[in-house]
Amino acid sequence: MSVVPLDPQVAERVRELGDAELVVGIPSYNNAPTIGHVVRAVGAGLAKHFPGRRAVIVNSDGGSRDGTPDVVAGAGPGSPQAILASHPLGPVHKILTPYHGVPGKGSALRTIFAIAERLGARACAVVDSDLRSITPQWIELLLGPVVEHGFDYVAPLYLRHKFDGTITNSIVYPLTRSLYGHEVRQPIGGEFGFSGRLASHYLRQPVWETDVARFGIDIWMTTTALADRFRVCQSFLGAKIHDAKDPGADLAAMLVQVVSAVFDLMGTYRDRWTAVAGASEVPLFGFPHGVGLEPVSVNVGRMVGIFAQGVRDLGEVWGRALEGPVLDEVAALAAAGERDFRFPDPLWVRVVHDFAIAYNRRALPREQLLRSLVPLYLGRTASFVLQNEHGGSEEVEGAIRALADEFVRQKPRLRERWM
């Protein structure tokens, strides 16, 4: 068993409980307006879908100052009187705990993993604390494949607006799929189910004092499960609606965090991904269906302008990462007008692969390298929006899948240049 420090009161609470079959973790930081709904949905889901099983809800809080832990402590498990009419209510306990270590979601999840291990949990799930669309069925879909079917990792599958999640759609999903050979559509979704043995495996990894603990924990969890050959599936959860993020947030910082985690993992698992060819589906639970989605505003002109500025200003930096012919093709794109601007799939794949190789070889300071990727990413995103502005959801998903297939086709070039 891994030794992870717990708050003394929390450790005593864990000893009092002794064991639990199911653990649901909710990491939080200043989420008082939404976390009560999340806790009630989790409690209702446990009562309805896993009656009689001993369950624990763990709130791992990062020092909230808005009363988040108080909201959790006062939140009931849904509507027990209605649930009790047809579903016997098993004991659902709560543990409220601060987390220790490097600030970030990873440290919060480490605490949840440690509590799950000490309780001997068979199945676990983690859900974000700012969710507005969570329902009790999410708990069945995240825990059920582990409890009933023996899976170790349950990735979420959401229906999203066609222009939402572009970092996932253009880099993280297609690259991860091609590297590790499995179709996990949203590898950084935020909600996951996992087995107790996988939680223990996570705890034993030497990453908890690294940047994984600050950011990148979601893609690390998915990649570790895939690369270390645990049984992986997906569950369709519908739409994900959560607190709106600050529109002034630094896109460059977000891109650097996510892509650096993906590229770091390529180095960690080099021997695994270089031996993989092709990509296959994983089992899917739930019933995919159409849902209402919030609109996404996209300023194509601004993105094309930033790309063109990058062509003018970043040629020397890009030349340290991109092969000569790739750099020439990228520079030629800037000659097109806004409405005619296109960034072809094959060229984009070569750009991502070349940046991954330059990152691995430390051709430039890594943060400088990845920040220089931002104008290229915005150019690719603008092209995707222009090509799909009139397309329906199925057509757009087909375009994303075509890009993913192109990543697979070009993997031999990546493998050859990496090694």
Disulfide bonds with the S-S distance in Angstrom:
none
